[in-house]
């Protein structure tokens, strides 16, 4: 998140972390799996985008010849 938060806000966050330690440990495994899936999706999307850009460039060249 954006920087420049006040010191009071930071103190509140620390208290919340202490209360939810047990819950966070259970949910960490699920979060890690989701992150891995998201990273894989991003890699696939990037490959597709590169192909699209190449097609667009070829089309533009054909228009210039006409």
mmJSON file of the N, C-alpha and C atoms, coordinates in Angstrom:
{"data_MODEL":{"atom_site":{
"group_PDB":["ATOM","ATOM","ATOM","ATOM","ATOM","ATOM","ATOM","ATOM","ATOM","ATOM","ATOM","ATOM","ATOM","ATOM","ATOM","ATOM","ATOM","ATOM","ATOM","ATOM","ATOM","ATOM","ATOM","ATOM","ATOM","ATOM","ATOM","ATOM","ATOM","ATOM","ATOM","ATOM","ATOM","ATOM","ATOM","ATOM","ATOM","ATOM","ATOM","ATOM","ATOM","ATOM","ATOM","ATOM","ATOM","ATOM","ATOM","ATOM","ATOM","ATOM","ATOM","ATOM","ATOM","ATOM","ATOM","ATOM","ATOM","ATOM","ATOM","ATOM","ATOM","ATOM","ATOM","ATOM","ATOM","ATOM","ATOM","ATOM","ATOM","ATOM","ATOM","ATOM","ATOM","ATOM","ATOM","ATOM","ATOM","ATOM","ATOM","ATOM","ATOM","ATOM","ATOM","ATOM","ATOM","ATOM","ATOM","ATOM","ATOM","ATOM","ATOM","ATOM","ATOM","ATOM","ATOM","ATOM","ATOM","ATOM","ATOM","ATOM","ATOM","ATOM","ATOM","ATOM","ATOM","ATOM","ATOM","ATOM","ATOM","ATOM","ATOM","ATOM","ATOM","ATOM","ATOM","ATOM","ATOM","ATOM","ATOM","ATOM","ATOM","ATOM","ATOM","ATOM","ATOM","ATOM","ATOM","ATOM","ATOM","ATOM","ATOM","ATOM","ATOM","ATOM","ATOM","ATOM","ATOM","ATOM","ATOM","ATOM","ATOM","ATOM","ATOM","ATOM","ATOM","ATOM","ATOM","ATOM","ATOM","ATOM","ATOM","ATOM","ATOM","ATOM","ATOM","ATOM","ATOM","ATOM","ATOM","ATOM","ATOM","ATOM","ATOM","ATOM","ATOM","ATOM","ATOM","ATOM","ATOM","ATOM","ATOM","ATOM","ATOM","ATOM","ATOM","ATOM","ATOM","ATOM","ATOM","ATOM","ATOM","ATOM","ATOM","ATOM","ATOM","ATOM","ATOM","ATOM","ATOM","ATOM","ATOM","ATOM","ATOM","ATOM","ATOM","ATOM","ATOM","ATOM"],
"id":[1,2,3,4,5,6,7,8,9,10,11,12,13,14,15,16,17,18,19,20,21,22,23,24,25,26,27,28,29,30,31,32,33,34,35,36,37,38,39,40,41,42,43,44,45,46,47,48,49,50,51,52,53,54,55,56,57,58,59,60,61,62,63,64,65,66,67,68,69,70,71,72,73,74,75,76,77,78,79,80,81,82,83,84,85,86,87,88,89,90,91,92,93,94,95,96,97,98,99,100,101,102,103,104,105,106,107,108,109,110,111,112,113,114,115,116,117,118,119,120,121,122,123,124,125,126,127,128,129,130,131,132,133,134,135,136,137,138,139,140,141,142,143,144,145,146,147,148,149,150,151,152,153,154,155,156,157,158,159,160,161,162,163,164,165,166,167,168,169,170,171,172,173,174,175,176,177,178,179,180,181,182,183,184,185,186,187,188,189,190,191,192,193,194,195,196,197,198],
"type_symbol":["N","C","C","N","C","C","N","C","C","N","C","C","N","C","C","N","C","C","N","C","C","N","C","C","N","C","C","N","C","C","N","C","C","N","C","C","N","C","C","N","C","C","N","C","C","N","C","C","N","C","C","N","C","C","N","C","C","N","C","C","N","C","C","N","C","C","N","C","C","N","C","C","N","C","C","N","C","C","N","C","C","N","C","C","N","C","C","N","C","C","N","C","C","N","C","C","N","C","C","N","C","C","N","C","C","N","C","C","N","C","C","N","C","C","N","C","C","N","C","C","N","C","C","N","C","C","N","C","C","N","C","C","N","C","C","N","C","C","N","C","C","N","C","C","N","C","C","N","C","C","N","C","C","N","C","C","N","C","C","N","C","C","N","C","C","N","C","C","N","C","C","N","C","C","N","C","C","N","C","C","N","C","C","N","C","C","N","C","C","N","C","C","N","C","C","N","C","C"],
"label_atom_id":["N","CA","C","N","CA","C","N","CA","C","N","CA","C","N","CA","C","N","CA","C","N","CA","C","N","CA","C","N","CA","C","N","CA","C","N","CA","C","N","CA","C","N","CA","C","N","CA","C","N","CA","C","N","CA","C","N","CA","C","N","CA","C","N","CA","C","N","CA","C","N","CA","C","N","CA","C","N","CA","C","N","CA","C","N","CA","C","N","CA","C","N","CA","C","N","CA","C","N","CA","C","N","CA","C","N","CA","C","N","CA","C","N","CA","C","N","CA","C","N","CA","C","N","CA","C","N","CA","C","N","CA","C","N","CA","C","N","CA","C","N","CA","C","N","CA","C","N","CA","C","N","CA","C","N","CA","C","N","CA","C","N","CA","C","N","CA","C","N","CA","C","N","CA","C","N","CA","C","N","CA","C","N","CA","C","N","CA","C","N","CA","C","N","CA","C","N","CA","C","N","CA","C","N","CA","C","N","CA","C","N","CA","C","N","CA","C","N","CA","C","N","CA","C","N","CA","C","N","CA","C"],
"label_alt_id":[null,null,null,null,null,null,null,null,null,null,null,null,null,null,null,null,null,null,null,null,null,null,null,null,null,null,null,null,null,null,null,null,null,null,null,null,null,null,null,null,null,null,null,null,null,null,null,null,null,null,null,null,null,null,null,null,null,null,null,null,null,null,null,null,null,null,null,null,null,null,null,null,null,null,null,null,null,null,null,null,null,null,null,null,null,null,null,null,null,null,null,null,null,null,null,null,null,null,null,null,null,null,null,null,null,null,null,null,null,null,null,null,null,null,null,null,null,null,null,null,null,null,null,null,null,null,null,null,null,null,null,null,null,null,null,null,null,null,null,null,null,null,null,null,null,null,null,null,null,null,null,null,null,null,null,null,null,null,null,null,null,null,null,null,null,null,null,null,null,null,null,null,null,null,null,null,null,null,null,null,null,null,null,null,null,null,null,null,null,null,null,null,null,null,null,null,null,null],
"label_comp_id":["UNK","UNK","UNK","UNK","UNK","UNK","UNK","UNK","UNK","UNK","UNK","UNK","UNK","UNK","UNK","UNK","UNK","UNK","UNK","UNK","UNK","UNK","UNK","UNK","UNK","UNK","UNK","UNK","UNK","UNK","UNK","UNK","UNK","UNK","UNK","UNK","UNK","UNK","UNK","UNK","UNK","UNK","UNK","UNK","UNK","UNK","UNK","UNK","UNK","UNK","UNK","UNK","UNK","UNK","UNK","UNK","UNK","UNK","UNK","UNK","UNK","UNK","UNK","UNK","UNK","UNK","UNK","UNK","UNK","UNK","UNK","UNK","UNK","UNK","UNK","UNK","UNK","UNK","UNK","UNK","UNK","UNK","UNK","UNK","UNK","UNK","UNK","UNK","UNK","UNK","UNK","UNK","UNK","UNK","UNK","UNK","UNK","UNK","UNK","UNK","UNK","UNK","UNK","UNK","UNK","UNK","UNK","UNK","UNK","UNK","UNK","UNK","UNK","UNK","UNK","UNK","UNK","UNK","UNK","UNK","UNK","UNK","UNK","UNK","UNK","UNK","UNK","UNK","UNK","UNK","UNK","UNK","UNK","UNK","UNK","UNK","UNK","UNK","UNK","UNK","UNK","UNK","UNK","UNK","UNK","UNK","UNK","UNK","UNK","UNK","UNK","UNK","UNK","UNK","UNK","UNK","UNK","UNK","UNK","UNK","UNK","UNK","UNK","UNK","UNK","UNK","UNK","UNK","UNK","UNK","UNK","UNK","UNK","UNK","UNK","UNK","UNK","UNK","UNK","UNK","UNK","UNK","UNK","UNK","UNK","UNK","UNK","UNK","UNK","UNK","UNK","UNK","UNK","UNK","UNK","UNK","UNK","UNK"],
"label_asym_id":["A","A","A","A","A","A","A","A","A","A","A","A","A","A","A","A","A","A","A","A","A","A","A","A","A","A","A","A","A","A","A","A","A","A","A","A","A","A","A","A","A","A","A","A","A","A","A","A","A","A","A","A","A","A","A","A","A","A","A","A","A","A","A","A","A","A","A","A","A","A","A","A","A","A","A","A","A","A","A","A","A","A","A","A","A","A","A","A","A","A","A","A","A","A","A","A","A","A","A","A","A","A","A","A","A","A","A","A","A","A","A","A","A","A","A","A","A","A","A","A","A","A","A","A","A","A","A","A","A","A","A","A","A","A","A","A","A","A","A","A","A","A","A","A","A","A","A","A","A","A","A","A","A","A","A","A","A","A","A","A","A","A","A","A","A","A","A","A","A","A","A","A","A","A","A","A","A","A","A","A","A","A","A","A","A","A","A","A","A","A","A","A","A","A","A","A","A","A"],
"label_entity_id":["1","1","1","1","1","1","1","1","1","1","1","1","1","1","1","1","1","1","1","1","1","1","1","1","1","1","1","1","1","1","1","1","1","1","1","1","1","1","1","1","1","1","1","1","1","1","1","1","1","1","1","1","1","1","1","1","1","1","1","1","1","1","1","1","1","1","1","1","1","1","1","1","1","1","1","1","1","1","1","1","1","1","1","1","1","1","1","1","1","1","1","1","1","1","1","1","1","1","1","1","1","1","1","1","1","1","1","1","1","1","1","1","1","1","1","1","1","1","1","1","1","1","1","1","1","1","1","1","1","1","1","1","1","1","1","1","1","1","1","1","1","1","1","1","1","1","1","1","1","1","1","1","1","1","1","1","1","1","1","1","1","1","1","1","1","1","1","1","1","1","1","1","1","1","1","1","1","1","1","1","1","1","1","1","1","1","1","1","1","1","1","1","1","1","1","1","1","1"],
"label_seq_id":[1,1,1,2,2,2,3,3,3,4,4,4,5,5,5,6,6,6,7,7,7,8,8,8,9,9,9,10,10,10,11,11,11,12,12,12,13,13,13,14,14,14,15,15,15,16,16,16,17,17,17,18,18,18,19,19,19,20,20,20,21,21,21,22,22,22,23,23,23,24,24,24,25,25,25,26,26,26,27,27,27,28,28,28,29,29,29,30,30,30,31,31,31,32,32,32,33,33,33,34,34,34,35,35,35,36,36,36,37,37,37,38,38,38,39,39,39,40,40,40,41,41,41,42,42,42,43,43,43,44,44,44,45,45,45,46,46,46,47,47,47,48,48,48,49,49,49,50,50,50,51,51,51,52,52,52,53,53,53,54,54,54,55,55,55,56,56,56,57,57,57,58,58,58,59,59,59,60,60,60,61,61,61,62,62,62,63,63,63,64,64,64,65,65,65,66,66,66],
"pdbx_PDB_ins_code":[null,null,null,null,null,null,null,null,null,null,null,null,null,null,null,null,null,null,null,null,null,null,null,null,null,null,null,null,null,null,null,null,null,null,null,null,null,null,null,null,null,null,null,null,null,null,null,null,null,null,null,null,null,null,null,null,null,null,null,null,null,null,null,null,null,null,null,null,null,null,null,null,null,null,null,null,null,null,null,null,null,null,null,null,null,null,null,null,null,null,null,null,null,null,null,null,null,null,null,null,null,null,null,null,null,null,null,null,null,null,null,null,null,null,null,null,null,null,null,null,null,null,null,null,null,null,null,null,null,null,null,null,null,null,null,null,null,null,null,null,null,null,null,null,null,null,null,null,null,null,null,null,null,null,null,null,null,null,null,null,null,null,null,null,null,null,null,null,null,null,null,null,null,null,null,null,null,null,null,null,null,null,null,null,null,null,null,null,null,null,null,null,null,null,null,null,null,null],
"Cartn_x":[0.823,0.0,0.846,0.199,0.915,1.573,2.716,3.446,2.828,3.501,3.052,1.94,1.755,0.731,1.165,0.201,0.553,0.978,1.67,2.147,0.967,-0.093,-1.263,-1.838,-1.904,-2.456,-1.592,-0.27,0.64,0.404,0.17,-0.058,-1.317,-2.348,-3.602,-3.383,-2.602,-2.338,-1.649,-0.694,0.045,-0.914,-1.886,-2.84,-3.659,-4.069,-4.88,-4.089,-2.809,-1.965,-1.892,-1.755,-1.651,-2.918,-4.075,-5.347,-5.53,-5.098,-5.411,-4.269,-3.293,-2.144,-2.594,-3.498,-3.926,-4.642,-5.511,-6.272,-5.33,-4.345,-3.439,-2.631,-2.179,-1.366,-2.161,-3.45,-4.283,-4.468,-4.599,-4.925,-3.702,-2.5,-1.299,-1.134,-1.422,-1.238,-2.15,-3.394,-4.346,-3.872,-3.395,-2.962,-1.784,-0.833,0.354,-0.056,-1.005,-1.455,-2.083,-2.901,-3.568,-2.538,-1.508,-0.484,0.225,0.536,1.236,0.372,-0.929,-1.834,-1.863,-1.921,-1.988,-0.72,0.437,1.705,1.719,1.223,1.197,0.291,-0.862,-1.796,-1.14,-0.417,0.234,1.244,2.021,3.03,2.348,1.233,0.517,-0.012,-0.56,-1.13,-0.048,1.131,2.222,2.599,2.658,3.03,1.992,0.716,-0.351,-0.253,0.019,0.087,1.19,2.332,3.456,3.037,2.312,1.87,0.93,0.035,-0.925,-0.194,0.821,1.563,2.227,2.771,3.436,2.418,1.219,0.182,-0.206,-0.35,-0.742,0.298,1.571,2.65,2.585,2.34,2.28,1.121,-0.021,-1.199,-0.914,-0.25,0.05,0.937,1.908,2.828,2.051,1.082,0.294,-0.492,-1.051,-1.843,-0.972,0.265,1.162,1.431,1.588,1.89,0.72,-0.515,-1.692,-1.696],
"Cartn_y":[-1.217,0.0,1.251,2.4,3.676,4.01,4.691,5.052,6.263,6.766,7.984,7.756,6.513,6.257,6.817,7.175,7.741,6.639,7.047,6.068,5.408,6.148,5.594,4.402,4.51,3.417,2.167,2.348,1.207,0.456,1.182,0.535,-0.326,0.169,-0.589,-1.89,-1.831,-3.023,-4.1,-3.688,-4.657,-5.418,-4.728,-5.382,-6.426,-6.106,-7.037,-8.304,-8.145,-9.294,-10.262,-9.736,-10.595,-11.432,-10.841,-11.554,-12.667,-12.423,-13.347,-14.298,-14.493,-15.342,-16.764,-17.362,-18.745,-18.86,-17.923,-17.962,-17.828,-16.933,-16.672,-17.926,-18.669,-19.862,-20.877,-21.02,-21.981,-21.538,-20.237,-19.724,-19.487,-19.558,-19.263,-20.256,-21.546,-22.569,-22.286,-21.924,-21.634,-20.435,-19.401,-18.174,-18.469,-19.291,-19.599,-20.305,-21.243,-21.972,-21.004,-20.071,-19.106,-18.227,-17.814,-16.937,-17.646,-18.941,-19.698,-19.76,-20.011,-20.094,-18.76,-17.664,-16.333,-16.052,-16.436,-16.2,-16.969,-18.215,-19.017,-18.37,-17.851,-17.205,-15.981,-15.219,-14.003,-14.36,-15.431,-15.84,-16.216,-16.96,-17.377,-16.156,-15.196,-13.994,-13.213,-13.106,-12.341,-12.958,-14.292,-14.967,-14.664,-14.709,-14.441,-13.009,-12.08,-10.66,-10.436,-11.077,-10.897,-11.325,-12.438,-12.921,-11.903,-11.334,-10.355,-9.134,-8.676,-7.488,-7.758,-8.954,-9.293,-9.269,-9.798,-9.818,-8.393,-7.531,-6.137,-5.443,-5.672,-5.028,-5.481,-6.775,-7.305,-6.658,-6.527,-5.941,-4.498,-3.751,-2.34,-2.236,-3.129,-3.097,-3.331,-4.259,-4.566,-3.333,-2.601,-1.406,-0.37,-0.216,0.786,0.434,-0.857,-1.284,-0.946,-1.101,-0.789,0.701],
"Cartn_z":[0.0,0.0,0.0,-0.137,-0.185,1.134,1.077,2.299,2.967,4.018,4.69,5.691,6.176,7.196,8.541,9.408,10.711,11.674,12.756,13.735,14.46,14.668,15.367,14.607,13.299,12.482,12.626,12.647,12.746,14.058,15.151,16.45,16.395,15.745,15.646,14.883,13.819,13.006,13.845,14.683,15.504,16.418,17.0,17.9,17.15,15.934,15.135,14.823,14.53,14.184,15.374,16.581,17.769,17.949,17.697,17.892,16.859,15.62,14.522,14.144,15.027,14.67,14.316,15.116,14.866,13.525,13.222,11.961,10.77,10.879,9.749,9.418,10.432,10.173,9.348,9.636,8.898,7.45,7.232,5.893,5.008,5.582,4.787,3.634,3.906,2.864,1.676,1.942,0.856,0.042,0.733,0.05,-0.873,-0.408,-1.214,-2.505,-2.415,-3.613,-4.606,-4.103,-4.984,-5.687,-4.945,-5.528,-6.674,-6.488,-7.535,-8.792,-8.62,-9.777,-10.516,-9.748,-10.361,-11.169,-10.642,-11.341,-12.664,-12.632,-13.86,-14.904,-14.457,-15.389,-16.021,-15.202,-15.713,-16.801,-16.59,-17.575,-18.892,-18.816,-20.029,-20.772,-20.027,-20.647,-21.387,-20.785,-21.404,-22.751,-22.813,-24.066,-25.148,-24.776,-25.751,-26.264,-25.355,-25.728,-26.763,-26.572,-27.499,-28.908,-29.023,-30.336,-30.978,-30.182,-30.708,-31.26,-30.544,-30.993,-32.35,-32.524,-33.791,-34.933,-34.683,-35.724,-36.105,-35.086,-35.349,-36.228,-35.946,-36.716,-38.181,-38.412,-39.783,-40.545,-39.887,-40.539,-40.959,-40.094,-40.389,-41.633,-41.754,-42.9,-44.201,-44.182,-45.385,-45.834,-44.863,-45.19,-45.91,-45.459,-46.065,-47.531,-47.844,-49.222,-50.149,-49.671,-50.499,-50.852],
"occupancy":[1.0,1.0,1.0,1.0,1.0,1.0,1.0,1.0,1.0,1.0,1.0,1.0,1.0,1.0,1.0,1.0,1.0,1.0,1.0,1.0,1.0,1.0,1.0,1.0,1.0,1.0,1.0,1.0,1.0,1.0,1.0,1.0,1.0,1.0,1.0,1.0,1.0,1.0,1.0,1.0,1.0,1.0,1.0,1.0,1.0,1.0,1.0,1.0,1.0,1.0,1.0,1.0,1.0,1.0,1.0,1.0,1.0,1.0,1.0,1.0,1.0,1.0,1.0,1.0,1.0,1.0,1.0,1.0,1.0,1.0,1.0,1.0,1.0,1.0,1.0,1.0,1.0,1.0,1.0,1.0,1.0,1.0,1.0,1.0,1.0,1.0,1.0,1.0,1.0,1.0,1.0,1.0,1.0,1.0,1.0,1.0,1.0,1.0,1.0,1.0,1.0,1.0,1.0,1.0,1.0,1.0,1.0,1.0,1.0,1.0,1.0,1.0,1.0,1.0,1.0,1.0,1.0,1.0,1.0,1.0,1.0,1.0,1.0,1.0,1.0,1.0,1.0,1.0,1.0,1.0,1.0,1.0,1.0,1.0,1.0,1.0,1.0,1.0,1.0,1.0,1.0,1.0,1.0,1.0,1.0,1.0,1.0,1.0,1.0,1.0,1.0,1.0,1.0,1.0,1.0,1.0,1.0,1.0,1.0,1.0,1.0,1.0,1.0,1.0,1.0,1.0,1.0,1.0,1.0,1.0,1.0,1.0,1.0,1.0,1.0,1.0,1.0,1.0,1.0,1.0,1.0,1.0,1.0,1.0,1.0,1.0,1.0,1.0,1.0,1.0,1.0,1.0,1.0,1.0,1.0,1.0,1.0,1.0],
"B_iso_or_equiv":[0.0,0.0,0.0,0.0,0.0,0.0,0.0,0.0,0.0,0.0,0.0,0.0,0.0,0.0,0.0,0.0,0.0,0.0,0.0,0.0,0.0,0.0,0.0,0.0,0.0,0.0,0.0,0.0,0.0,0.0,0.0,0.0,0.0,0.0,0.0,0.0,0.0,0.0,0.0,0.0,0.0,0.0,0.0,0.0,0.0,0.0,0.0,0.0,0.0,0.0,0.0,0.0,0.0,0.0,0.0,0.0,0.0,0.0,0.0,0.0,0.0,0.0,0.0,0.0,0.0,0.0,0.0,0.0,0.0,0.0,0.0,0.0,0.0,0.0,0.0,0.0,0.0,0.0,0.0,0.0,0.0,0.0,0.0,0.0,0.0,0.0,0.0,0.0,0.0,0.0,0.0,0.0,0.0,0.0,0.0,0.0,0.0,0.0,0.0,0.0,0.0,0.0,0.0,0.0,0.0,0.0,0.0,0.0,0.0,0.0,0.0,0.0,0.0,0.0,0.0,0.0,0.0,0.0,0.0,0.0,0.0,0.0,0.0,0.0,0.0,0.0,0.0,0.0,0.0,0.0,0.0,0.0,0.0,0.0,0.0,0.0,0.0,0.0,0.0,0.0,0.0,0.0,0.0,0.0,0.0,0.0,0.0,0.0,0.0,0.0,0.0,0.0,0.0,0.0,0.0,0.0,0.0,0.0,0.0,0.0,0.0,0.0,0.0,0.0,0.0,0.0,0.0,0.0,0.0,0.0,0.0,0.0,0.0,0.0,0.0,0.0,0.0,0.0,0.0,0.0,0.0,0.0,0.0,0.0,0.0,0.0,0.0,0.0,0.0,0.0,0.0,0.0,0.0,0.0,0.0,0.0,0.0,0.0],
"pdbx_formal_charge":[null,null,null,null,null,null,null,null,null,null,null,null,null,null,null,null,null,null,null,null,null,null,null,null,null,null,null,null,null,null,null,null,null,null,null,null,null,null,null,null,null,null,null,null,null,null,null,null,null,null,null,null,null,null,null,null,null,null,null,null,null,null,null,null,null,null,null,null,null,null,null,null,null,null,null,null,null,null,null,null,null,null,null,null,null,null,null,null,null,null,null,null,null,null,null,null,null,null,null,null,null,null,null,null,null,null,null,null,null,null,null,null,null,null,null,null,null,null,null,null,null,null,null,null,null,null,null,null,null,null,null,null,null,null,null,null,null,null,null,null,null,null,null,null,null,null,null,null,null,null,null,null,null,null,null,null,null,null,null,null,null,null,null,null,null,null,null,null,null,null,null,null,null,null,null,null,null,null,null,null,null,null,null,null,null,null,null,null,null,null,null,null,null,null,null,null,null,null],
"auth_seq_id":[1,1,1,2,2,2,3,3,3,4,4,4,5,5,5,6,6,6,7,7,7,8,8,8,9,9,9,10,10,10,11,11,11,12,12,12,13,13,13,14,14,14,15,15,15,16,16,16,17,17,17,18,18,18,19,19,19,20,20,20,21,21,21,22,22,22,23,23,23,24,24,24,25,25,25,26,26,26,27,27,27,28,28,28,29,29,29,30,30,30,31,31,31,32,32,32,33,33,33,34,34,34,35,35,35,36,36,36,37,37,37,38,38,38,39,39,39,40,40,40,41,41,41,42,42,42,43,43,43,44,44,44,45,45,45,46,46,46,47,47,47,48,48,48,49,49,49,50,50,50,51,51,51,52,52,52,53,53,53,54,54,54,55,55,55,56,56,56,57,57,57,58,58,58,59,59,59,60,60,60,61,61,61,62,62,62,63,63,63,64,64,64,65,65,65,66,66,66],
"auth_comp_id":["UNK","UNK","UNK","UNK","UNK","UNK","UNK","UNK","UNK","UNK","UNK","UNK","UNK","UNK","UNK","UNK","UNK","UNK","UNK","UNK","UNK","UNK","UNK","UNK","UNK","UNK","UNK","UNK","UNK","UNK","UNK","UNK","UNK","UNK","UNK","UNK","UNK","UNK","UNK","UNK","UNK","UNK","UNK","UNK","UNK","UNK","UNK","UNK","UNK","UNK","UNK","UNK","UNK","UNK","UNK","UNK","UNK","UNK","UNK","UNK","UNK","UNK","UNK","UNK","UNK","UNK","UNK","UNK","UNK","UNK","UNK","UNK","UNK","UNK","UNK","UNK","UNK","UNK","UNK","UNK","UNK","UNK","UNK","UNK","UNK","UNK","UNK","UNK","UNK","UNK","UNK","UNK","UNK","UNK","UNK","UNK","UNK","UNK","UNK","UNK","UNK","UNK","UNK","UNK","UNK","UNK","UNK","UNK","UNK","UNK","UNK","UNK","UNK","UNK","UNK","UNK","UNK","UNK","UNK","UNK","UNK","UNK","UNK","UNK","UNK","UNK","UNK","UNK","UNK","UNK","UNK","UNK","UNK","UNK","UNK","UNK","UNK","UNK","UNK","UNK","UNK","UNK","UNK","UNK","UNK","UNK","UNK","UNK","UNK","UNK","UNK","UNK","UNK","UNK","UNK","UNK","UNK","UNK","UNK","UNK","UNK","UNK","UNK","UNK","UNK","UNK","UNK","UNK","UNK","UNK","UNK","UNK","UNK","UNK","UNK","UNK","UNK","UNK","UNK","UNK","UNK","UNK","UNK","UNK","UNK","UNK","UNK","UNK","UNK","UNK","UNK","UNK","UNK","UNK","UNK","UNK","UNK","UNK"],
"auth_asym_id":["A","A","A","A","A","A","A","A","A","A","A","A","A","A","A","A","A","A","A","A","A","A","A","A","A","A","A","A","A","A","A","A","A","A","A","A","A","A","A","A","A","A","A","A","A","A","A","A","A","A","A","A","A","A","A","A","A","A","A","A","A","A","A","A","A","A","A","A","A","A","A","A","A","A","A","A","A","A","A","A","A","A","A","A","A","A","A","A","A","A","A","A","A","A","A","A","A","A","A","A","A","A","A","A","A","A","A","A","A","A","A","A","A","A","A","A","A","A","A","A","A","A","A","A","A","A","A","A","A","A","A","A","A","A","A","A","A","A","A","A","A","A","A","A","A","A","A","A","A","A","A","A","A","A","A","A","A","A","A","A","A","A","A","A","A","A","A","A","A","A","A","A","A","A","A","A","A","A","A","A","A","A","A","A","A","A","A","A","A","A","A","A","A","A","A","A","A","A"],
"auth_atom_id":["N","CA","C","N","CA","C","N","CA","C","N","CA","C","N","CA","C","N","CA","C","N","CA","C","N","CA","C","N","CA","C","N","CA","C","N","CA","C","N","CA","C","N","CA","C","N","CA","C","N","CA","C","N","CA","C","N","CA","C","N","CA","C","N","CA","C","N","CA","C","N","CA","C","N","CA","C","N","CA","C","N","CA","C","N","CA","C","N","CA","C","N","CA","C","N","CA","C","N","CA","C","N","CA","C","N","CA","C","N","CA","C","N","CA","C","N","CA","C","N","CA","C","N","CA","C","N","CA","C","N","CA","C","N","CA","C","N","CA","C","N","CA","C","N","CA","C","N","CA","C","N","CA","C","N","CA","C","N","CA","C","N","CA","C","N","CA","C","N","CA","C","N","CA","C","N","CA","C","N","CA","C","N","CA","C","N","CA","C","N","CA","C","N","CA","C","N","CA","C","N","CA","C","N","CA","C","N","CA","C","N","CA","C","N","CA","C","N","CA","C","N","CA","C","N","CA","C","N","CA","C"],
"pdbx_PDB_model_num":[1,1,1,1,1,1,1,1,1,1,1,1,1,1,1,1,1,1,1,1,1,1,1,1,1,1,1,1,1,1,1,1,1,1,1,1,1,1,1,1,1,1,1,1,1,1,1,1,1,1,1,1,1,1,1,1,1,1,1,1,1,1,1,1,1,1,1,1,1,1,1,1,1,1,1,1,1,1,1,1,1,1,1,1,1,1,1,1,1,1,1,1,1,1,1,1,1,1,1,1,1,1,1,1,1,1,1,1,1,1,1,1,1,1,1,1,1,1,1,1,1,1,1,1,1,1,1,1,1,1,1,1,1,1,1,1,1,1,1,1,1,1,1,1,1,1,1,1,1,1,1,1,1,1,1,1,1,1,1,1,1,1,1,1,1,1,1,1,1,1,1,1,1,1,1,1,1,1,1,1,1,1,1,1,1,1,1,1,1,1,1,1,1,1,1,1,1,1]
}}}
